[in-house]
């Protein structure tokens, strides 16, 4: 079927063709008679258009979905297409998440167009879950809950032979990454020196510059294993917390999933979403908590190896900060604020954890 161009173009007719009808998990077999799209992604992400679809059914009841579609900003879209992230997320929902110990929204529809366009319709989790706020940052309790969930997920897929069958799932040194990420890293170095010297410690800039000639080497190191399935974008805007206070967490946005080192998800969470003062005090305890979690599942992985890999991952994720500084359009005022929170935290974190010792 022909796909709508944006969430605002999703019509009643298209929805009824796509997800309506007898037995539909969306409409309970009722016809959809009304739809209104509300943007909920502005200022929270850079690679997708995200909207809540408020649906009216023919018996007068209401329900809702979340629609996810490609971004429209040209520079961001180019990077997304180069990295193949849209197809990756659709495969995660179609083939992986329903057999993983990770809570994620139920998928109601995956629709692909011949031109690379897509529509992903997902469960609306807003009733029973609260989404995190990267600008505010994670509390230590929240960080512990996320680390526990990640440990379960990573242990489940640890060195799994099934990963080799997922030909659509790249490793950190896949050709599309070696072709794109070093350039994104270097694009931000000039802006870091000229515009960010009053926002981050001088040592942060020194570390970023020292990494420049060795970035490709670091990228290869991050692919060395041990390998598991990793989310790779574990920032707080992509994580939900159960409103019932039970401590359960859920994850969204699987566009950047990789077969890589599990500890990278921990470094990304702590390095970009835990406020600086808390990260300084608690990063090692959070790393040890994750390590204890995977070893409780029977994973054999030395803590010293995890610590080295954590430092390497934190250095690698400077590439995200450099991309935000030098390349990506963050959309609006909120987007600019989360980008600053992300970049300043990870730039501080690599200094606080003495990450450059691995160089």
C-alpha positions in Angstrom: 0.0 0.0 0.0 1.1 3.6 -0.5 2.5 5.0 2.7 1.7 8.4 4.2 4.6 10.9 3.9 4.4 12.2 7.5 2.4 11.3 10.7 0.1 14.2 9.9 -0.7 12.5 6.6 -2.0 9.3 8.2 -5.7 9.1 7.3 -8.6 7.1 8.6 -8.8 5.2 5.3 -5.1 4.3 5.5 -5.4 3.2 9.1 -8.4 1.0 8.5 -6.6 -0.7 5.6 -3.4 -1.1 7.6 -4.6 -2.1 11.1 -8.4 -2.0 11.2 -10.7 -4.9 10.8 -11.9 -7.9 12.7 -9.6 -9.0 15.5 -7.3 -6.0 15.3 -5.2 -5.4 18.4 -5.6 -1.7 17.7 -9.3 -1.3 17.3 -10.7 -4.5 18.8 -12.4 -5.2 15.5 -14.1 -1.8 15.3 -13.8 0.6 12.4 -11.6 3.7 13.0 -13.6 6.8 12.2 -11.3 9.6 13.4 -7.5 10.2 13.8 -5.6 13.2 15.1 -1.7 13.3 15.1 0.2 15.1 17.8 4.0 15.5 17.5 5.7 13.9 20.5 9.2 13.6 19.1 10.2 17.2 18.7 13.3 17.9 20.8 13.8 14.3 21.9 15.5 12.7 18.9 17.1 13.4 15.6 16.5 10.4 13.3 12.7 10.1 13.3 9.3 11.7 13.2 7.2 10.5 16.1 3.6 11.3 16.8 0.8 10.1 19.0 -2.3 9.1 17.0 -5.5 9.6 18.9 -8.1 7.3 17.4 -11.9 7.4 17.5 -13.7 4.1 16.9 -17.2 3.6 15.4 -18.7 2.8 18.8 -17.5 6.2 20.2 -14.6 4.8 22.2 -11.1 6.1 21.9 -7.6 4.6 21.8 -4.2 5.7 20.7 -1.0 4.5 18.9 2.5 5.9 18.4 3.6 6.4 14.8 7.3 6.5 13.9 8.5 7.5 10.5 11.8 8.7 8.9 13.1 12.2 9.8 12.8 14.9 7.3 15.9 17.0 8.1 18.3 16.3 5.1 21.6 16.0 7.0 20.1 13.7 9.7 18.2 11.6 7.1 21.4 11.1 5.1 23.3 9.7 8.2 20.3 7.5 9.1 20.2 6.0 5.6 23.9 5.5 5.5 23.8 3.6 8.8 20.7 1.6 7.8 19.1 2.3 11.1 15.4 2.2 10.0 15.5 -1.3 8.7 17.4 -2.3 11.8 14.7 -1.1 14.2 12.0 -2.8 12.1 13.9 -6.1 12.3 14.2 -5.7 16.1 10.5 -5.4 16.5 9.7 -8.2 14.0 12.3 -10.8 15.0 14.0 -10.0 18.4 12.2 -8.1 21.1 9.4 -10.7 21.6 12.1 -13.3 22.6 14.1 -10.9 24.8 13.9 -10.1 28.5 13.4 -6.4 27.8 10.1 -4.6 28.0 9.3 -2.6 24.8 6.1 -1.3 23.3 4.1 -3.8 21.4 4.4 -3.5 17.7 1.1 -3.1 15.8 2.4 -2.6 12.2 5.6 -2.6 10.2 5.1 -1.1 6.8 7.9 -0.6 4.3 7.9 1.4 1.1 10.0 0.7 -2.0 11.9 3.9 -1.6 13.1 3.2 2.0 10.2 5.0 3.5 8.4 3.2 6.4 5.7 3.5 9.0 6.1 1.8 12.4 3.0 1.8 14.6 3.6 1.0 18.3 1.7 0.7 21.5 1.2 4.0 23.3 2.8 3.5 26.7 1.9 6.8 28.2 -1.0 5.5 30.4 1.1 3.2 32.6 4.6 4.5 32.1 6.5 7.8 32.6 9.3 8.6 30.1 12.6 9.8 31.4 13.9 13.3 30.8 17.5 13.6 29.6 17.7 17.3 30.4 16.8 16.6 34.1 18.8 13.4 34.1 18.5 10.1 35.9 18.3 9.6 39.6 20.6 6.9 41.0 17.5 4.8 41.7 16.5 5.1 38.0 20.0 4.4 36.9 20.1 1.2 39.0 16.8 0.1 37.6 18.0 0.5 34.0 21.3 -1.2 34.8 19.5 -4.2 36.2 17.3 -4.4 33.1 20.3 -4.1 30.8 22.2 -6.9 32.7 19.3 -9.3 32.1 19.1 -8.4 28.4 22.9 -8.6 27.8 23.2 -11.9 29.7 20.4 -13.4 27.6 22.2 -12.7 24.3 25.8 -13.1 25.6 27.9 -14.7 22.9 24.7 -16.2 21.4 25.2 -18.0 18.1 21.8 -16.5 17.1 23.5 -13.1 16.6 25.4 -14.5 13.7 22.1 -15.2 11.9 21.0 -11.6 12.2 22.7 -10.4 9.1 21.0 -7.1 9.4 22.6 -6.4 12.8 26.0 -4.7 12.4 29.0 -4.8 14.7 30.6 -1.5 15.8 33.2 -1.7 13.1 30.8 -2.5 10.2 31.6 -0.7 7.0 28.8 1.9 7.3 30.2 2.9 10.8 33.9 3.1 9.7 32.7 5.2 6.7 30.5 7.6 8.7 31.4 7.9 12.4 35.0 9.1 12.2 33.9 12.0 10.0 31.1 12.9 12.5 33.7 12.9 15.3 36.1 15.2 13.5 33.3 17.5 12.3 32.7 18.6 15.9 36.3 19.2 17.0 36.5 22.7 15.7 33.3 23.8 17.3 34.3 22.1 20.6 37.5 24.3 20.7 35.9 27.5 19.6 32.4 27.4 21.2 32.6 25.0 24.1 35.7 26.0 26.1 33.5 27.8 28.7 31.2 24.8 29.1 33.6 21.9 29.7 36.9 21.4 31.4 40.0 22.0 29.4 41.0 18.4 30.0 37.9 17.3 28.1 39.1 19.1 25.0 42.6 17.7 25.5 41.1 14.2 25.6 39.0 14.8 22.5 42.0 16.1 20.5 44.2 13.3 21.7 41.7 10.7 20.5 41.4 12.3 17.0 44.4 10.5 15.4 43.4 7.2 17.1 39.7 7.2 16.6 39.6 4.4 14.0 41.8 2.3 16.3 39.3 2.9 19.2 36.4 2.0 16.9 38.0 -1.3 16.1 38.6 -2.0 19.8 35.0 -1.6 20.6 34.1 -4.4 18.2 36.5 -6.9 19.9 33.9 -8.5 22.1 32.7 -10.3 24.1 29.6 -9.8 22.0 26.0 -9.5 23.0 23.0 -7.6 21.7 23.2 -4.0 22.8 20.6 -1.2 22.5 23.3 1.5 21.9 21.1 4.5 22.6 20.3 4.1 26.3 19.8 7.8 27.1 16.9 8.7 29.3 14.6 10.0 26.6 14.4 6.4 25.3 13.6 4.8 28.7 10.2 4.5 30.5 9.6 3.8 34.2 6.4 2.1 35.5 4.0 4.4 37.2 3.1 1.7 39.8 6.5 2.2 41.4 7.4 -1.4 40.9 10.8 -0.6 39.4 10.2 -2.0 35.9 11.7 -0.2 33.0 10.9 -0.3 29.3 13.0 0.8 26.3 12.1 2.4 23.0 14.2 3.4 19.9 16.1 0.4 18.6 17.5 2.1 15.5 21.1 1.9 16.7 21.1 -1.7 18.0 24.4 -3.6 17.5 26.2 -6.8 18.2 28.8 -5.4 20.6 30.0 -5.1 24.1 27.2 -4.9 26.7 29.1 -2.6 28.9 28.8 0.1 26.2 25.1 0.5 27.1 26.1 1.2 30.7 28.8 3.7 29.7 26.3 5.5 27.5 23.6 5.6 30.2 25.9 6.9 32.9 28.0 9.1 30.6 25.1 11.0 29.0 22.0 10.7 31.2 23.3 10.8 34.8 24.0 14.4 36.1 27.6 15.1 36.4 27.8 15.2 40.2 26.0 11.9 40.6 28.0 10.3 37.8 31.3 11.2 39.5 30.2 9.6 42.8 28.3 6.5 41.5 29.7 5.4 38.1 31.9 2.6 39.4 29.1 1.3 41.7 26.8 1.2 38.7 29.3 -0.6 36.6 29.9 -3.1 39.4 26.1 -3.6 39.7 25.9 -4.4 36.0 28.8 -6.8 36.3 27.3 -8.5 39.2 24.0 -8.8 37.3 25.5 -10.6 34.3 27.7 -12.9 36.4 24.6 -13.8 38.4 23.3 -15.1 35.1 26.4 -17.3 34.7 28.4 -14.9 32.4 32.2 -15.3 32.8 33.6 -11.8 32.4 36.4 -10.3 34.5 35.6 -6.9 36.1 39.0 -5.5 35.0 38.0 -6.3 31.4 34.6 -4.6 31.9 36.3 -1.5 33.3 38.7 -1.2 30.4 35.8 -1.7 27.9 33.7 0.9 29.8 36.5 3.5 29.4 36.8 2.7 25.7 33.1 3.0 25.2 33.0 6.4 27.0 35.7 7.6 24.7 33.8 6.3 21.6 30.7 8.1 22.7 32.5 11.4 22.4 31.5 10.8 18.7 27.9 11.5 19.7 28.9 14.8 21.3 31.0 15.8 18.3 28.1 15.0 16.0 25.7 17.1 18.0 28.3 20.0 18.1 29.3 19.8 14.5 26.7 18.1 12.3 23.2 17.3 13.5 20.2 19.6 13.6 18.6 19.1 17.0 15.3 20.7 16.0 14.3 23.2 18.6 15.1 24.7 22.0 14.5 21.5 23.9 16.6 19.6 21.4 19.4 22.1 21.9 19.1 21.6 25.7 19.3 17.8 25.6 22.2 18.0 23.2 24.1 20.2 25.6 23.3 17.9 28.5 24.5 14.9 26.5 27.7 16.6 25.3 28.7 18.3 28.5 28.1 15.1 30.5 30.1 12.7 28.3 32.9 15.3 27.9 33.2 15.5 31.7 32.8 11.8 32.2 35.8 10.8 30.1 37.9 13.0 32.4 36.3 11.8 35.7 36.8 8.1 34.9 40.4 8.7 33.5 39.3 7.1 30.2 42.3 8.3 28.3 44.5 5.7 30.2 43.3 3.2 27.6 45.0 5.2 24.9 
